[in-house]
């Protein structure tokens, strides 16, 4: 069974274009088979984009898919620099094309299995994590994320209530010592945990 978090999808290509608008930004995005939510931007990603505060500095979009969250952040925050990573090669290829298509100068995308090829510290990490991959896959990402944040930096996640948002809050509190539900929208929770200054 092939999943959108497969490294190298083998399903036949069927590239299409979709439009996305939020917070006064407009994007036109290439999507394809073998990537998450190819027919339209998923509700969780849209809810997160509309819930995020202004972000500055270096931002990491972890599990970027074809790039809607990272590109939206880059366009809404032109003085930030957004790095987008995903295990799915096809998704990253689309994200690179979508950076070019939307003429976004402050974003980049490359393949990485979680944090494997990520360097440096970030002011914020955002993720619509692959919940279907299971806690054994996503909880280690929560644990690692604190090591890639500047003191005072924050991790933002979107998780559906029925897919474990409450237990994710408990997990984030165990890692960060804090977790705030910054929005609830259509059954999705937008979560924020911050790395406290030592």
URRA-V601564 format. One record per pair of residues at least 24 apart in sequence whose ideal C-beta (glycine too) atoms are under 10 Angstrom apart, sorted by the first residue. I is the first residue (numbers start at 1). J is the second residue. D is the distance in whole Angstrom. If there is no record, write none. Layout:
I,J,D / I,J,D
//
This chain:
2,33,9 / 2,34,7 / 3,34,9 / 3,36,9 / 3,87,10 / 3,88,9 / 3,130,8 / 3,132,7 / 3,133,7 / 4,33,10 / 4,34,7 / 4,35,6 / 4,36,4 / 4,37,8 / 4,38,9 / 4,63,9 / 4,65,7 / 4,86,9 / 4,87,9 / 4,88,6 / 4,90,9 / 4,91,7 / 4,130,7 / 4,132,8 / 4,133,9 / 5,35,10 / 5,36,8 / 5,63,8 / 5,65,10 / 5,86,8 / 5,87,6 / 5,88,6 / 5,91,9 / 5,113,9 / 5,129,10 / 5,130,4 / 5,132,8 / 5,133,5 / 5,137,8 / 5,138,10 / 6,34,7 / 6,35,10 / 6,87,8 / 6,88,6 / 6,89,9 / 6,90,9 / 6,91,10 / 7,86,10 / 7,87,5 / 7,88,7 / 7,89,6 / 7,90,9 / 7,111,8 / 7,113,7 / 8,34,9 / 8,87,9 / 8,88,8 / 8,89,5 / 8,90,8 / 8,111,10 / 9,33,7 / 9,34,3 / 9,35,7 / 9,88,7 / 9,89,8 / 9,90,5 / 9,91,8 / 10,34,8 / 10,90,10 / 11,35,10 / 11,90,9 / 13,90,8 / 14,38,8 / 15,90,10 / 15,94,8 / 15,97,9 / 17,98,10 / 17,101,9 / 18,66,9 / 18,68,9 / 20,45,9 / 20,46,8 / 20,49,9 / 20,68,6 / 20,71,9 / 20,72,8 / 21,46,10 / 21,72,10 / 22,46,6 / 22,47,10 / 22,48,10 / 22,49,5 / 22,50,6 / 22,68,9 / 22,72,6 / 22,75,10 / 22,76,9 / 23,49,7 / 23,50,6 / 23,51,10 / 23,52,9 / 23,72,7 / 23,75,9 / 23,76,6 / 24,75,9 / 24,76,8 / 25,49,9 / 25,71,9 / 25,72,6 / 25,73,10 / 25,74,10 / 25,75,5 / 25,76,6 / 25,102,9 / 26,75,9 / 26,102,9 / 27,67,9 / 27,68,7 / 27,71,6 / 27,72,7 / 27,75,7 / 27,98,7 / 27,101,8 / 27,102,5 / 27,104,9 / 28,98,8 / 28,101,6 / 28,102,7 / 29,65,10 / 29,66,6 / 29,67,7 / 29,68,6 / 29,71,8 / 29,94,8 / 29,95,9 / 29,97,9 / 29,98,5 / 29,101,8 / 29,102,8 / 30,66,7 / 30,67,9 / 30,93,9 / 30,94,5 / 30,95,9 / 30,96,10 / 30,97,5 / 30,98,6 / 30,100,10 / 30,101,7 / 31,65,9 / 31,66,5 / 31,67,10 / 31,68,9 / 31,90,10 / 31,91,9 / 31,94,6 / 31,98,9 / 32,66,8 / 32,90,6 / 32,91,8 / 32,93,8 / 32,94,6 / 32,97,10 / 33,90,8 / 34,88,7 / 34,89,9 / 34,90,5 / 34,91,8 / 34,94,10 / 35,65,6 / 35,66,6 / 35,67,10 / 35,86,9 / 35,88,6 / 35,90,6 / 35,91,5 / 35,92,10 / 35,93,10 / 35,94,6 / 35,95,9 / 36,63,8 / 36,64,10 / 36,65,5 / 36,66,8 / 36,68,10 / 36,86,9 / 36,88,8 / 36,91,7 / 36,128,8 / 36,130,8 / 36,132,10 / 37,65,7 / 37,66,8 / 37,68,9 / 37,128,9 / 38,65,9 / 38,66,8 / 38,91,10 / 38,94,9 / 41,65,9 / 41,66,9 / 41,68,5 / 41,69,9 / 41,72,9 / 42,68,9 / 42,128,7 / 42,158,9 / 42,188,10 / 43,158,9 / 43,160,9 / 43,185,8 / 43,186,6 / 43,187,8 / 43,188,7 / 44,69,10 / 44,128,5 / 44,129,10 / 44,131,9 / 44,157,10 / 44,158,4 / 44,159,8 / 44,160,7 / 44,163,9 / 44,185,9 / 44,186,8 / 44,187,9 / 44,188,5 / 44,189,9 / 44,190,9 / 45,69,5 / 45,72,8 / 45,126,10 / 45,128,5 / 45,158,7 / 45,188,9 / 46,72,9 / 46,128,10 / 46,158,9 / 46,185,9 / 46,186,9 / 46,188,9 / 47,128,9 / 47,158,6 / 47,160,10 / 47,183,7 / 47,184,9 / 47,185,4 / 47,186,6 / 47,187,9 / 47,188,5 / 47,189,9 / 47,190,6 / 48,72,9 / 48,73,10 / 48,126,7 / 48,127,9 / 48,128,6 / 48,156,7 / 48,157,8 / 48,158,4 / 48,159,10 / 48,182,10 / 48,183,8 / 48,185,9 / 48,188,8 / 48,190,6 / 48,191,10 / 49,73,8 / 49,76,8 / 49,126,9 / 49,128,10 / 49,158,9 / 49,190,10 / 50,183,8 / 50,185,8 / 50,190,9 / 51,156,8 / 51,158,8 / 51,182,6 / 51,183,4 / 51,184,9 / 51,185,7 / 51,188,9 / 51,189,10 / 51,190,4 / 51,192,9 / 52,76,8 / 52,77,9 / 52,124,8 / 52,126,7 / 52,154,10 / 52,156,6 / 52,158,10 / 52,182,8 / 52,183,9 / 52,190,8 / 52,192,9 / 53,77,10 / 53,124,9 / 53,154,9 / 53,156,9 / 53,182,8 / 53,192,9 / 54,79,10 / 54,80,9 / 55,79,10 / 55,80,5 / 55,82,9 / 55,122,10 / 55,123,7 / 55,124,5 / 55,126,8 / 55,154,9 / 55,156,9 / 56,80,5 / 56,81,10 / 56,123,6 / 56,124,9 / 57,81,8 / 57,121,9 / 57,122,7 / 57,123,3 / 57,124,8 / 57,150,8 / 57,153,8 / 58,82,8 / 58,83,7 / 58,120,7 / 58,121,7 / 58,122,5 / 58,123,6 / 58,124,8 / 58,125,10 / 58,148,10 / 58,150,8 / 58,153,9 / 59,83,7 / 59,84,9 / 59,106,9 / 59,107,9 / 59,122,6 / 59,123,6 / 59,124,5 / 59,125,8 / 59,126,7 / 59,153,10 / 59,156,10 / 60,84,8 / 60,85,7 / 60,112,10 / 60,115,9 / 60,118,7 / 60,120,9 / 60,121,10 / 60,122,5 / 60,123,9 / 60,124,7 / 60,125,5 / 60,126,7 / 60,127,8 / 60,145,9 / 60,148,7 / 60,149,9 / 60,153,10 / 60,155,9 / 61,85,7 / 61,86,9 / 61,95,9 / 61,107,8 / 61,109,8 / 61,124,10 / 61,125,8 / 61,126,5 / 61,127,7 / 61,128,9 / 62,86,8 / 62,112,9 / 62,114,7 / 62,115,8 / 62,118,8 / 62,122,10 / 62,125,6 / 62,126,7 / 62,127,4 / 62,128,9 / 62,129,8 / 62,141,7 / 62,144,10 / 62,145,7 / 62,148,9 / 62,155,9 / 62,157,9 / 63,87,8 / 63,88,9 / 63,91,9 / 63,112,10 / 63,114,8 / 63,126,9 / 63,127,5 / 63,128,7 / 63,129,6 / 63,130,6 / 63,133,9 / 63,138,9 / 63,141,8 / 64,88,9 / 64,91,7 / 64,92,7 / 64,94,10 / 64,95,5 / 64,98,10 / 64,107,9 / 64,109,6 / 64,110,10 / 64,112,10 / 64,126,9 / 64,127,9 / 64,128,9 / 65,90,10 / 65,91,5 / 65,92,9 / 65,94,8 / 65,95,7 / 65,98,10 / 65,128,8 / 65,130,9 / 66,90,9 / 66,91,6 / 66,92,9 / 66,93,9 / 66,94,4 / 66,95,6 / 66,96,10 / 66,97,9 / 66,98,6 / 66,109,9 / 67,91,8 / 67,92,9 / 67,94,7 / 67,95,4 / 67,96,8 / 67,97,9 / 67,98,5 / 67,99,7 / 67,101,10 / 67,102,9 / 67,104,9 / 67,107,8 / 67,109,6 / 68,95,9 / 68,98,8 / 68,128,9 / 69,126,6 / 69,127,8 / 69,128,6 / 69,156,9 / 69,158,9 / 70,95,7 / 70,98,9 / 70,99,9 / 70,104,9 / 70,107,6 / 70,108,9 / 70,109,7 / 70,126,8 / 71,95,8 / 71,98,6 / 71,99,7 / 71,101,9 / 71,102,6 / 71,104,6 / 71,106,10 / 71,107,6 / 71,109,9 / 72,102,10 / 72,104,10 / 72,126,10 / 73,106,9 / 73,107,8 / 73,124,8 / 73,126,7 / 73,156,10 / 74,99,8 / 74,102,9 / 74,104,5 / 74,105,8 / 74,106,5 / 74,107,4 / 74,108,10 / 75,102,7 / 75,103,10 / 75,104,6 / 75,106,9 / 75,107,9 / 77,106,8 / 77,124,10 / 78,104,9 / 78,105,8 / 78,106,6 / 79,106,8 / 80,106,6 / 80,107,9 / 80,123,8 / 80,124,8 / 81,105,9 / 81,106,5 / 81,107,7 / 81,108,8 / 81,122,10 / 81,123,10 / 82,106,6 / 82,107,4 / 82,108,8 / 82,109,9 / 82,122,10 / 82,124,10 / 82,126,9 / 83,107,8 / 83,108,6 / 83,109,8 / 83,110,8 / 83,112,9 / 83,118,7 / 83,119,9 / 83,120,9 / 83,122,8 / 83,125,10 / 84,108,7 / 84,109,4 / 84,110,8 / 84,112,10 / 84,126,10 / 85,109,7 / 85,110,6 / 85,111,7 / 85,112,4 / 85,113,9 / 85,114,8 / 85,115,8 / 85,116,9 / 85,117,7 / 85,118,6 / 86,110,9 / 86,111,7 / 86,112,7 / 86,113,9 / 86,114,10 / 86,130,10 / 87,111,7 / 87,112,7 / 87,113,5 / 87,114,7 / 87,116,9 / 87,130,9 / 87,133,10 / 87,137,10 / 88,113,10 / 88,130,10 / 114,138,9 / 114,140,7 / 114,141,5 / 114,144,7 / 114,145,9 / 115,140,9 / 115,141,7 / 115,144,5 / 115,145,8 / 115,147,8 / 115,148,6 / 116,144,10 / 118,144,9 / 118,145,10 / 118,148,6 / 119,148,9 / 120,148,8 / 120,150,10 / 121,147,9 / 121,148,6 / 121,149,6 / 121,150,5 / 121,151,9 / 121,153,7 / 121,195,9 / 122,148,6 / 122,149,6 / 122,150,7 / 122,153,6 / 122,154,10 / 122,155,9 / 123,149,8 / 123,150,6 / 123,152,8 / 123,153,5 / 123,154,8 / 124,149,8 / 124,150,9 / 124,153,6 / 124,154,5 / 124,155,8 / 124,156,6 / 124,192,9 / 124,194,9 / 125,149,6 / 125,153,7 / 125,154,8 / 125,155,5 / 125,156,7 / 125,157,9 / 125,193,10 / 125,195,10 / 126,154,9 / 126,155,8 / 126,156,5 / 126,157,8 / 126,158,9 / 126,190,10 / 126,192,10 / 127,155,8 / 127,156,7 / 127,157,5 / 127,158,8 / 127,159,10 / 127,191,10 / 128,156,10 / 128,157,8 / 128,158,5 / 128,159,8 / 128,188,9 / 129,157,6 / 129,158,8 / 129,159,7 / 129,163,10 / 129,168,9 / 131,158,10 / 131,159,7 / 131,160,7 / 131,163,5 / 131,164,7 / 131,165,10 / 131,168,9 / 132,163,8 / 134,164,10 / 135,164,7 / 135,167,8 / 135,168,9 / 135,171,8 / 138,164,9 / 138,168,8 / 138,171,9 / 139,167,9 / 139,168,8 / 139,171,6 / 139,172,10 / 139,174,10 / 139,175,9 / 142,168,8 / 142,171,6 / 142,172,6 / 142,174,9 / 142,175,6 / 142,176,9 / 142,191,10 / 142,193,8 / 143,171,8 / 143,172,10 / 143,174,9 / 143,175,6 / 143,176,10 / 144,175,9 / 145,172,9 / 145,175,8 / 145,176,9 / 145,193,8 / 145,195,9 / 146,172,10 / 146,175,6 / 146,176,6 / 146,177,10 / 146,193,8 / 146,194,10 / 146,195,5 / 146,196,10 / 147,195,9 / 148,195,9 / 149,176,9 / 149,193,9 / 149,194,8 / 149,195,4 / 150,195,7 / 150,197,9 / 151,194,9 / 151,195,6 / 151,196,7 / 151,197,4 / 151,198,6 / 152,194,7 / 152,195,7 / 152,196,8 / 152,197,6 / 153,193,10 / 153,194,7 / 153,195,5 / 153,197,10 / 154,178,10 / 154,180,9 / 154,182,10 / 154,191,10 / 154,192,5 / 154,193,7 / 154,194,4 / 154,195,7 / 155,179,9 / 155,191,8 / 155,192,7 / 155,193,5 / 155,194,8 / 155,195,8 / 156,182,8 / 156,190,7 / 156,191,7 / 156,192,5 / 156,193,8 / 156,194,10 / 157,189,8 / 157,190,7 / 157,191,5 / 157,192,8 / 157,193,8 / 158,183,9 / 158,185,9 / 158,188,6 / 158,189,7 / 158,190,5 / 158,191,8 / 159,188,7 / 159,189,6 / 159,190,9 / 159,191,7 / 160,186,9 / 160,187,6 / 160,188,5 / 160,189,8 / 161,186,10 / 161,187,5 / 161,188,7 / 161,189,6 / 162,187,7 / 162,188,10 / 163,187,9 / 163,188,9 / 163,189,10 / 164,189,10 / 165,189,4 / 165,190,9 / 165,191,7 / 168,193,10 / 169,193,9
//
